[in-house]
Amino acid sequence: MAVSQRLESPPSSRTGRRPVKNVLYSQRLAPYFFIAPFVITLLAFWAVPLGRTFVMSTQEVLFGESAFVGMENYERLWRDRIFWQALFNSARYMVLTLLLLIPVPLVLAAIINSKLGSERVKNVFKSSMFVPALTSIVVAGIIFRLMFAETGTGLINQTIGLFGVDPVRWLRNDIGGLTALLTLAMWRYTGVNILYFLAGMQSIPKDYYEAASIDGAGRVQQFFKITLPNLGPTLVYVTTISIYGGLAMFLESFMLYAGNNSPNNQGLTVVGYLYRQGIEENDLGFASAVGVVLLVVIMAINLTYLAFTGTFKKEDSR
């Protein structure tokens, strides 16, 4: 009898391996195994540091010691004139890059996507426009600092000197420094946005354009009536990352001015101000408050934009 009971008992009760195997091959648990690395990474490198930053923003942190100060850091931030100047600099840079780095790459992408010109020339143009994105920002900042040097030997001053214009002290005045920053941004990110828009345009069915051509629509009409409406998701994505990139800009200004101290703080950004308070002055609690405010501003702008464009609306299932 005992022998028959051992023979009739399932293998899982003797070895315990089958339940483990069933768990590993479970279709219900498989999705959780696949997303586990992402969730763990998100918690370890984003959620936990973010929560710690919120806590530190309510503390005075000096040399490893912390003391709870409540909203004192935020009140101090509200009264800080330099912070508001840094926020204005970042917001102005963000708006101007949106006005430059969306229409210009969009038009260039439409030209490349058209049937005009040689395909070989277009491929060379796309490659040459994307190469700056592979260049280190440190290297690019140093090069542009030399280009916009205030002496007559700087490339930009040499160029305008051909037209009889005296050398300009580009990085010593607000407009000149902003011009240098925007030129650097255009040089570095135009090619990236061109590729984004090209990918969106090539996903549009060619039948739309053929039907429009039969109806007599010109290239300009096709661009506004077909290309732009079907580029909605791509435009939303490029605009969203551009808003974040503009408000979070730091290293370009840091390298262009050879440090975090520009004349009259004309090149100081919010991230640069955070770096000054947290790293240079070792005031981590106040720097954390700056970071929290920057996060809230970026999220508020992006969420408002996404809501305005209807990104959160559910599509009609019919």
C-alpha positions as YAML, in Angstrom:
chain: A
units: angstrom
residues:
- id: 1
  name: MET
  ca: [0.00, 0.00, 0.00]
- id: 2
  name: ALA
  ca: [2.75, 2.45, 0.85]
- id: 3
  name: VAL
  ca: [4.53, 1.64, -2.39]
- id: 4
  name: SER
  ca: [1.37, 2.28, -4.43]
- id: 5
  name: GLN
  ca: [0.79, 5.60, -2.68]
- id: 6
  name: ARG
  ca: [4.31, 6.74, -3.52]
- id: 7
  name: LEU
  ca: [3.80, 5.74, -7.15]
- id: 8
  name: GLU
  ca: [0.46, 7.54, -7.41]
- id: 9
  name: SER
  ca: [1.72, 10.78, -5.84]
- id: 10
  name: PRO
  ca: [2.51, 13.51, -8.44]
- id: 11
  name: PRO
  ca: [6.17, 14.33, -9.19]
- id: 12
  name: SER
  ca: [5.67, 17.86, -7.95]
- id: 13
  name: SER
  ca: [4.97, 16.65, -4.44]
- id: 14
  name: ARG
  ca: [8.21, 14.63, -4.41]
- id: 15
  name: THR
  ca: [10.64, 17.11, -6.01]
- id: 16
  name: GLY
  ca: [8.96, 20.48, -5.68]
- id: 17
  name: ARG
  ca: [10.31, 21.52, -9.10]
- id: 18
  name: ARG
  ca: [7.13, 21.61, -11.11]
- id: 19
  name: PRO
  ca: [5.52, 24.54, -9.19]
- id: 20
  name: VAL
  ca: [8.70, 26.58, -9.72]
- id: 21
  name: LYS
  ca: [8.66, 25.70, -13.40]
- id: 22
  name: ASN
  ca: [4.98, 26.62, -13.62]
- id: 23
  name: VAL
  ca: [5.73, 30.01, -12.10]
- id: 24
  name: LEU
  ca: [8.61, 30.69, -14.51]
- id: 25
  name: TYR
  ca: [6.51, 29.74, -17.53]
- id: 26
  name: SER
  ca: [3.29, 31.35, -16.33]
- id: 27
  name: GLN
  ca: [1.67, 33.53, -18.99]
- id: 28
  name: ARG
  ca: [0.07, 35.64, -16.28]
- id: 29
  name: LEU
  ca: [3.39, 36.49, -14.60]
- id: 30
  name: ALA
  ca: [5.50, 36.80, -17.76]
- id: 31
  name: PRO
  ca: [4.69, 40.50, -18.36]
- id: 32
  name: TYR
  ca: [5.77, 41.36, -14.84]
- id: 33
  name: PHE
  ca: [9.12, 39.63, -15.35]
- id: 34
  name: PHE
  ca: [9.70, 41.66, -18.51]
- id: 35
  name: ILE
  ca: [8.88, 45.03, -16.95]
- id: 36
  name: ALA
  ca: [10.67, 44.31, -13.66]
- id: 37
  name: PRO
  ca: [14.08, 45.68, -14.82]
- id: 38
  name: PHE
  ca: [12.48, 48.93, -15.92]
- id: 39
  name: VAL
  ca: [10.47, 49.30, -12.71]
- id: 40
  name: ILE
  ca: [13.49, 48.56, -10.53]
- id: 41
  name: THR
  ca: [15.63, 51.04, -12.46]
- id: 42
  name: LEU
  ca: [12.89, 53.69, -12.30]
- id: 43
  name: LEU
  ca: [12.54, 53.28, -8.55]
- id: 44
  name: ALA
  ca: [16.27, 53.19, -7.85]
- id: 45
  name: PHE
  ca: [17.41, 56.06, -10.07]
- id: 46
  name: TRP
  ca: [14.33, 58.31, -10.33]
- id: 47
  name: ALA
  ca: [11.62, 57.79, -7.74]
- id: 48
  name: VAL
  ca: [13.88, 57.35, -4.71]
- id: 49
  name: PRO
  ca: [16.19, 60.31, -5.57]
- id: 50
  name: LEU
  ca: [13.13, 62.44, -6.33]
- id: 51
  name: GLY
  ca: [11.57, 61.63, -2.96]
- id: 52
  name: ARG
  ca: [14.88, 62.31, -1.24]
- id: 53
  name: THR
  ca: [15.10, 65.67, -3.02]
- id: 54
  name: PHE
  ca: [11.65, 66.66, -1.75]
- id: 55
  name: VAL
  ca: [12.73, 65.79, 1.78]
- id: 56
  name: MET
  ca: [16.03, 67.68, 1.48]
- id: 57
  name: SER
  ca: [14.22, 70.76, 0.17]
- id: 58
  name: THR
  ca: [12.63, 71.10, 3.62]
- id: 59
  name: GLN
  ca: [15.96, 70.74, 5.43]
- id: 60
  name: GLU
  ca: [19.16, 72.63, 6.01]
- id: 61
  name: VAL
  ca: [21.89, 70.23, 4.93]
- id: 62
  name: LEU
  ca: [25.45, 71.17, 5.88]
- id: 63
  name: PHE
  ca: [28.43, 68.81, 6.07]
- id: 64
  name: GLY
  ca: [26.37, 65.66, 6.45]
- id: 65
  name: GLU
  ca: [24.05, 67.11, 9.09]
- id: 66
  name: SER
  ca: [20.45, 68.05, 8.42]
- id: 67
  name: ALA
  ca: [17.82, 70.01, 10.30]
- id: 68
  name: PHE
  ca: [14.18, 70.44, 9.40]
- id: 69
  name: VAL
  ca: [13.37, 74.02, 8.37]
- id: 70
  name: GLY
  ca: [9.96, 73.54, 6.73]
- id: 71
  name: MET
  ca: [9.24, 75.91, 3.83]
- id: 72
  name: GLU
  ca: [12.08, 78.26, 4.66]
- id: 73
  name: ASN
  ca: [14.09, 77.30, 1.58]
- id: 74
  name: TYR
  ca: [11.10, 78.02, -0.68]
- id: 75
  name: GLU
  ca: [10.45, 81.36, 1.00]
- id: 76
  name: ARG
  ca: [14.09, 82.26, 0.53]
- id: 77
  name: LEU
  ca: [13.86, 81.19, -3.09]
- id: 78
  name: TRP
  ca: [10.80, 83.37, -3.64]
- id: 79
  name: ARG
  ca: [12.72, 86.43, -2.44]
- id: 80
  name: ASP
  ca: [15.90, 85.63, -4.40]
- id: 81
  name: ARG
  ca: [16.33, 88.05, -7.30]
- id: 82
  name: ILE
  ca: [19.08, 85.97, -8.92]
- id: 83
  name: PHE
  ca: [16.81, 82.92, -9.08]
- id: 84
  name: TRP
  ca: [14.16, 84.87, -10.94]
- id: 85
  name: GLN
  ca: [16.78, 86.14, -13.34]
- id: 86
  name: ALA
  ca: [17.99, 82.58, -13.94]
- id: 87
  name: LEU
  ca: [14.40, 81.44, -14.50]
- id: 88
  name: PHE
  ca: [13.86, 84.28, -16.97]
- id: 89
  name: ASN
  ca: [17.05, 83.35, -18.83]
- id: 90
  name: SER
  ca: [15.98, 79.70, -19.07]
- id: 91
  name: ALA
  ca: [12.43, 80.55, -20.13]
- id: 92
  name: ARG
  ca: [13.63, 82.99, -22.80]
- id: 93
  name: TYR
  ca: [16.09, 80.44, -24.14]
- id: 94
  name: MET
  ca: [13.39, 77.78, -24.20]
- id: 95
  name: VAL
  ca: [10.90, 79.95, -26.10]
- id: 96
  name: LEU
  ca: [13.46, 81.04, -28.68]
- id: 97
  name: THR
  ca: [14.68, 77.51, -29.28]
- id: 98
  name: LEU
  ca: [11.09, 76.43, -29.85]
- id: 99
  name: LEU
  ca: [10.67, 79.20, -32.42]
- id: 100
  name: LEU
  ca: [13.88, 78.14, -34.19]
- id: 101
  name: LEU
  ca: [14.25, 74.40, -33.70]
- id: 102
  name: ILE
  ca: [10.76, 73.41, -34.80]
- id: 103
  name: PRO
  ca: [9.91, 75.43, -37.95]
- id: 104
  name: VAL
  ca: [13.40, 75.31, -39.50]
- id: 105
  name: PRO
  ca: [13.95, 71.53, -39.18]
- id: 106
  name: LEU
  ca: [10.33, 70.96, -40.21]
- id: 107
  name: VAL
  ca: [10.79, 72.84, -43.48]
- id: 108
  name: LEU
  ca: [14.16, 71.20, -44.16]
- id: 109
  name: ALA
  ca: [12.66, 67.77, -43.49]
- id: 110
  name: ALA
  ca: [9.82, 68.51, -45.92]
- id: 111
  name: ILE
  ca: [12.35, 69.49, -48.60]
- id: 112
  name: ILE
  ca: [14.39, 66.33, -48.02]
- id: 113
  name: ASN
  ca: [11.24, 64.19, -48.08]
- id: 114
  name: SER
  ca: [10.07, 65.70, -51.37]
- id: 115
  name: LYS
  ca: [10.94, 64.37, -54.80]
- id: 116
  name: LEU
  ca: [13.10, 67.39, -55.54]
- id: 117
  name: GLY
  ca: [16.84, 66.94, -55.92]
- id: 118
  name: SER
  ca: [19.14, 63.94, -55.94]
- id: 119
  name: GLU
  ca: [18.78, 61.23, -53.31]
- id: 120
  name: ARG
  ca: [22.55, 61.09, -52.89]
- id: 121
  name: VAL
  ca: [22.70, 64.80, -52.14]
- id: 122
  name: LYS
  ca: [19.86, 64.45, -49.63]
- id: 123
  name: ASN
  ca: [21.61, 61.58, -47.84]
- id: 124
  name: VAL
  ca: [24.84, 63.58, -47.59]
- id: 125
  name: PHE
  ca: [22.88, 66.56, -46.25]
- id: 126
  name: LYS
  ca: [21.12, 64.43, -43.62]
- id: 127
  name: SER
  ca: [24.39, 62.91, -42.48]
- id: 128
  name: SER
  ca: [26.17, 66.26, -42.28]
- id: 129
  name: MET
  ca: [23.31, 67.79, -40.30]
- id: 130
  name: PHE
  ca: [23.27, 64.93, -37.79]
- id: 131
  name: VAL
  ca: [27.04, 64.87, -37.14]
- id: 132
  name: PRO
  ca: [26.93, 67.85, -34.68]
- id: 133
  name: ALA
  ca: [24.63, 65.83, -32.40]
- id: 134
  name: LEU
  ca: [27.44, 63.30, -31.98]
- id: 135
  name: THR
  ca: [29.86, 65.99, -30.87]
- id: 136
  name: SER
  ca: [30.43, 66.44, -27.15]
- id: 137
  name: ILE
  ca: [28.82, 69.55, -25.69]
- id: 138
  name: VAL
  ca: [32.10, 70.30, -23.94]
- id: 139
  name: VAL
  ca: [33.98, 70.34, -27.23]
- id: 140
  name: ALA
  ca: [31.21, 72.28, -28.98]
- id: 141
  name: GLY
  ca: [31.12, 74.88, -26.20]
- id: 142
  name: ILE
  ca: [34.86, 75.47, -26.40]
- id: 143
  name: ILE
  ca: [34.73, 75.80, -30.19]
- id: 144
  name: PHE
  ca: [31.88, 78.30, -30.08]
- id: 145
  name: ARG
  ca: [33.59, 80.28, -27.33]
- id: 146
  name: LEU
  ca: [36.57, 80.68, -29.67]
- id: 147
  name: MET
  ca: [34.30, 81.52, -32.58]
- id: 148
  name: PHE
  ca: [32.53, 84.27, -30.61]
- id: 149
  name: ALA
  ca: [35.73, 85.65, -29.08]
- id: 150
  name: GLU
  ca: [35.60, 89.41, -28.56]
- id: 151
  name: THR
  ca: [38.92, 90.01, -30.31]
- id: 152
  name: GLY
  ca: [39.24, 90.62, -34.00]
- id: 153
  name: THR
  ca: [40.68, 87.16, -34.52]
- id: 154
  name: GLY
  ca: [37.40, 85.41, -33.64]
- id: 155
  name: LEU
  ca: [35.69, 83.75, -36.58]
- id: 156
  name: ILE
  ca: [32.43, 85.69, -36.19]
- id: 157
  name: ASN
  ca: [34.22, 89.02, -35.82]
- id: 158
  name: GLN
  ca: [36.37, 88.22, -38.83]
- id: 159
  name: THR
  ca: [33.23, 87.47, -40.83]
- id: 160
  name: ILE
  ca: [31.41, 90.68, -39.92]
- id: 161
  name: GLY
  ca: [34.69, 92.56, -40.43]
- id: 162
  name: LEU
  ca: [34.42, 91.77, -44.13]
- id: 163
  name: PHE
  ca: [31.39, 94.07, -44.17]
- id: 164
  name: GLY
  ca: [33.17, 96.86, -42.31]
- id: 165
  name: VAL
  ca: [31.68, 96.11, -38.90]
- id: 166
  name: ASP
  ca: [33.88, 96.60, -35.85]
- id: 167
  name: PRO
  ca: [34.55, 93.60, -33.54]
- id: 168
  name: VAL
  ca: [31.69, 92.85, -31.16]
- id: 169
  name: ARG
  ca: [32.17, 91.72, -27.56]
- id: 170
  name: TRP
  ca: [29.68, 88.92, -27.98]
- id: 171
  name: LEU
  ca: [29.89, 87.27, -24.59]
- id: 172
  name: ARG
  ca: [30.07, 90.55, -22.67]
- id: 173
  name: ASN
  ca: [26.50, 91.64, -23.43]
- id: 174
  name: ASP
  ca: [23.16, 89.94, -23.03]
- id: 175
  name: ILE
  ca: [22.04, 89.85, -26.67]
- id: 176
  name: GLY
  ca: [25.43, 88.72, -27.92]
- id: 177
  name: GLY
  ca: [25.62, 85.88, -25.42]
- id: 178
  name: LEU
  ca: [22.06, 84.79, -26.23]
- id: 179
  name: THR
  ca: [22.93, 84.83, -29.93]
- id: 180
  name: ALA
  ca: [25.90, 82.54, -29.28]
- id: 181
  name: LEU
  ca: [23.76, 80.13, -27.24]
- id: 182
  name: LEU
  ca: [21.04, 79.99, -29.90]
- id: 183
  name: THR
  ca: [23.61, 79.48, -32.66]
- id: 184
  name: LEU
  ca: [25.10, 76.59, -30.71]
- id: 185
  name: ALA
  ca: [21.64, 75.09, -30.20]
- id: 186
  name: MET
  ca: [20.78, 75.41, -33.90]
- id: 187
  name: TRP
  ca: [24.08, 73.84, -34.93]
- id: 188
  name: ARG
  ca: [23.73, 70.93, -32.55]
- id: 189
  name: TYR
  ca: [20.03, 70.01, -32.59]
- id: 190
  name: THR
  ca: [18.72, 70.92, -36.07]
- id: 191
  name: GLY
  ca: [19.80, 67.58, -37.51]
- id: 192
  name: VAL
  ca: [18.19, 65.62, -34.69]
- id: 193
  name: ASN
  ca: [14.82, 67.31, -35.19]
- id: 194
  name: ILE
  ca: [15.10, 66.82, -38.95]
- id: 195
  name: LEU
  ca: [15.34, 63.07, -38.41]
- id: 196
  name: TYR
  ca: [12.33, 63.14, -36.07]
- id: 197
  name: PHE
  ca: [10.22, 64.96, -38.64]
- id: 198
  name: LEU
  ca: [11.48, 62.79, -41.50]
- id: 199
  name: ALA
  ca: [10.43, 59.67, -39.62]
- id: 200
  name: GLY
  ca: [6.97, 61.15, -39.13]
- id: 201
  name: MET
  ca: [6.64, 62.22, -42.76]
- id: 202
  name: GLN
  ca: [7.70, 58.86, -44.13]
- id: 203
  name: SER
  ca: [4.96, 57.18, -42.11]
- id: 204
  name: ILE
  ca: [2.29, 59.19, -43.96]
- id: 205
  name: PRO
  ca: [0.74, 57.09, -46.77]
- id: 206
  name: LYS
  ca: [1.83, 58.20, -50.23]
- id: 207
  name: ASP
  ca: [-1.74, 57.76, -51.45]
- id: 208
  name: TYR
  ca: [-2.70, 60.98, -49.70]
- id: 209
  name: TYR
  ca: [-0.24, 63.00, -51.75]
- id: 210
  name: GLU
  ca: [-1.15, 61.23, -54.99]
- id: 211
  name: ALA
  ca: [-4.83, 61.94, -54.45]
- id: 212
  name: ALA
  ca: [-4.07, 65.57, -53.62]
- id: 213
  name: SER
  ca: [-1.97, 65.92, -56.77]
- id: 214
  name: ILE
  ca: [-4.80, 64.54, -58.89]
- id: 215
  name: ASP
  ca: [-7.13, 67.11, -57.31]
- id: 216
  name: GLY
  ca: [-4.69, 69.85, -58.29]
- id: 217
  name: ALA
  ca: [-3.16, 70.64, -54.88]
- id: 218
  name: GLY
  ca: [0.31, 72.17, -54.99]
- id: 219
  name: ARG
  ca: [3.24, 71.29, -52.76]
- id: 220
  name: VAL
  ca: [2.48, 74.11, -50.33]
- id: 221
  name: GLN
  ca: [-1.15, 73.04, -50.04]
- id: 222
  name: GLN
  ca: [-0.11, 69.43, -49.52]
- id: 223
  name: PHE
  ca: [2.26, 70.51, -46.77]
- id: 224
  name: PHE
  ca: [-0.41, 72.40, -44.83]
- id: 225
  name: LYS
  ca: [-3.34, 70.09, -45.57]
- id: 226
  name: ILE
  ca: [-1.66, 66.67, -45.38]
- id: 227
  name: THR
  ca: [1.81, 66.81, -43.84]
- id: 228
  name: LEU
  ca: [1.14, 69.03, -40.84]
- id: 229
  name: PRO
  ca: [-2.13, 67.37, -39.71]
- id: 230
  name: ASN
  ca: [-0.53, 63.92, -39.88]
- id: 231
  name: LEU
  ca: [2.58, 65.07, -38.03]
- id: 232
  name: GLY
  ca: [0.64, 65.77, -34.85]
- id: 233
  name: PRO
  ca: [2.23, 63.08, -32.62]
- id: 234
  name: THR
  ca: [5.73, 63.93, -33.88]
- id: 235
  name: LEU
  ca: [5.21, 67.64, -33.27]
- id: 236
  name: VAL
  ca: [3.95, 66.94, -29.76]
- id: 237
  name: TYR
  ca: [6.99, 64.79, -28.99]
- id: 238
  name: VAL
  ca: [9.54, 67.24, -30.40]
- id: 239
  name: THR
  ca: [7.90, 70.17, -28.63]
- id: 240
  name: THR
  ca: [7.77, 68.32, -25.31]
- id: 241
  name: ILE
  ca: [11.44, 67.35, -25.33]
- id: 242
  name: SER
  ca: [12.37, 70.84, -26.55]
- id: 243
  name: ILE
  ca: [10.57, 72.44, -23.60]
- id: 244
  name: TYR
  ca: [12.44, 70.19, -21.21]
- id: 245
  name: GLY
  ca: [15.76, 70.72, -22.99]
- id: 246
  name: GLY
  ca: [15.37, 74.48, -23.00]
- id: 247
  name: LEU
  ca: [14.53, 74.81, -19.32]
- id: 248
  name: ALA
  ca: [17.16, 72.24, -18.26]
- id: 249
  name: MET
  ca: [19.98, 73.72, -20.32]
- id: 250
  name: PHE
  ca: [23.22, 74.13, -18.37]
- id: 251
  name: LEU
  ca: [26.36, 72.69, -19.92]
- id: 252
  name: GLU
  ca: [26.17, 74.78, -23.10]
- id: 253
  name: SER
  ca: [26.18, 78.00, -21.09]
- id: 254
  name: PHE
  ca: [28.78, 76.67, -18.66]
- id: 255
  name: MET
  ca: [31.24, 75.87, -21.46]
- id: 256
  name: LEU
  ca: [30.48, 78.96, -23.53]
- id: 257
  name: TYR
  ca: [31.26, 81.29, -20.60]
- id: 258
  name: ALA
  ca: [34.09, 79.07, -19.30]
- id: 259
  name: GLY
  ca: [32.36, 78.64, -15.97]
- id: 260
  name: ASN
  ca: [29.17, 79.40, -14.10]
- id: 261
  name: ASN
  ca: [29.87, 83.12, -13.63]
- id: 262
  name: SER
  ca: [28.80, 85.09, -16.68]
- id: 263
  name: PRO
  ca: [28.77, 88.92, -16.80]
- id: 264
  name: ASN
  ca: [25.77, 90.17, -14.80]
- id: 265
  name: ASN
  ca: [24.52, 86.55, -14.69]
- id: 266
  name: GLN
  ca: [23.33, 86.91, -18.27]
- id: 267
  name: GLY
  ca: [24.10, 83.25, -19.01]
- id: 268
  name: LEU
  ca: [22.93, 81.85, -15.68]
- id: 269
  name: THR
  ca: [20.20, 79.22, -16.03]
- id: 270
  name: VAL
  ca: [18.06, 77.53, -13.39]
- id: 271
  name: VAL
  ca: [20.24, 74.42, -13.49]
- id: 272
  name: GLY
  ca: [23.31, 76.64, -13.32]
- id: 273
  name: TYR
  ca: [21.85, 78.34, -10.25]
- id: 274
  name: LEU
  ca: [21.17, 74.92, -8.72]
- id: 275
  name: TYR
  ca: [24.79, 73.95, -9.42]
- id: 276
  name: ARG
  ca: [26.02, 77.17, -7.85]
- id: 277
  name: GLN
  ca: [24.02, 76.67, -4.66]
- id: 278
  name: GLY
  ca: [24.49, 72.93, -4.28]
- id: 279
  name: ILE
  ca: [28.05, 72.34, -5.50]
- id: 280
  name: GLU
  ca: [29.85, 75.66, -5.27]
- id: 281
  name: GLU
  ca: [28.25, 76.89, -2.02]
- id: 282
  name: ASN
  ca: [27.39, 73.46, -0.55]
- id: 283
  name: ASP
  ca: [23.84, 74.48, 0.33]
- id: 284
  name: LEU
  ca: [22.14, 71.22, -0.66]
- id: 285
  name: GLY
  ca: [18.81, 71.97, 1.00]
- id: 286
  name: PHE
  ca: [18.33, 75.22, -0.91]
- id: 287
  name: ALA
  ca: [19.59, 73.60, -4.12]
- id: 288
  name: SER
  ca: [17.02, 70.83, -3.67]
- id: 289
  name: ALA
  ca: [14.28, 73.45, -3.45]
- id: 290
  name: VAL
  ca: [15.52, 74.92, -6.74]
- id: 291
  name: GLY
  ca: [15.36, 71.47, -8.33]
- id: 292
  name: VAL
  ca: [11.83, 70.85, -7.05]
- id: 293
  name: VAL
  ca: [10.62, 74.19, -8.42]
- id: 294
  name: LEU
  ca: [12.24, 73.48, -11.79]
- id: 295
  name: LEU
  ca: [10.55, 70.07, -11.92]
- id: 296
  name: VAL
  ca: [7.16, 71.60, -11.10]
- id: 297
  name: VAL
  ca: [7.58, 74.29, -13.77]
- id: 298
  name: ILE
  ca: [8.59, 71.78, -16.47]
- id: 299
  name: MET
  ca: [5.77, 69.39, -15.56]
- id: 300
  name: ALA
  ca: [3.21, 72.20, -15.46]
- id: 301
  name: ILE
  ca: [4.19, 73.51, -18.90]
- id: 302
  name: ASN
  ca: [4.39, 70.08, -20.53]
- id: 303
  name: LEU
  ca: [1.17, 68.75, -18.99]
- id: 304
  name: THR
  ca: [-0.67, 71.93, -20.01]
- id: 305
  name: TYR
  ca: [0.66, 71.60, -23.54]
- id: 306
  name: LEU
  ca: [-0.25, 67.90, -23.75]
- id: 307
  name: ALA
  ca: [-3.75, 68.64, -22.47]
- id: 308
  name: PHE
  ca: [-4.13, 71.52, -24.94]
- id: 309
  name: THR
  ca: [-3.13, 69.28, -27.87]
- id: 310
  name: GLY
  ca: [-5.58, 66.58, -26.81]
- id: 311
  name: THR
  ca: [-2.93, 63.97, -26.05]
- id: 312
  name: PHE
  ca: [-4.81, 62.71, -23.00]
- id: 313
  name: LYS
  ca: [-8.12, 62.32, -24.83]
- id: 314
  name: LYS
  ca: [-9.24, 58.78, -25.60]
- id: 315
  name: GLU
  ca: [-9.59, 57.97, -29.28]
- id: 316
  name: ASP
  ca: [-12.98, 57.00, -30.62]
- id: 317
  name: SER
  ca: [-13.15, 53.21, -30.67]
- id: 318
  name: ARG
  ca: [-15.62, 53.10, -33.53]
...
